[in-house]
C-alpha cells in the first residue's frame, strides 16, 4: 500500500509540479535585465559599457559615444 501511495505522490510531482517549476524558472530568466555589453565609440574608438554610454541617434545608426564631447564631434 505504501508503494502505491509513493508512486501516486511521485506521479503528482512529475505531472503537476515539474512543469510549474520549469515555467516559473523560465519566467525568472526572461525577467532578468540583459547583461550590459560594451559598445564602441566611433570617434575615439574606445569601448564603453552600454548603460553608461551617451546615446545620440545619427542618420547612419552610430548611437553610442563615450562622452558628450565625442557625440558633438561626430555630429559636428
Secondary structure as GFF3:
##gff-version 3
##sequence-region A 1 76
A	DSSP	alpha_helix	2	12	.	.	.	ID=ss1
A	DSSP	pi_helix	13	17	.	.	.	ID=ss2
A	DSSP	alpha_helix	18	31	.	.	.	ID=ss3
A	DSSP	beta_strand	38	40	.	.	.	ID=ss4
A	DSSP	beta_strand	47	49	.	.	.	ID=ss5
A	DSSP	three_ten_helix	50	52	.	.	.	ID=ss6
A	DSSP	beta_strand	54	55	.	.	.	ID=ss7
A	DSSP	beta_strand	64	65	.	.	.	ID=ss8
A	DSSP	alpha_helix	68	75	.	.	.	ID=ss9
###
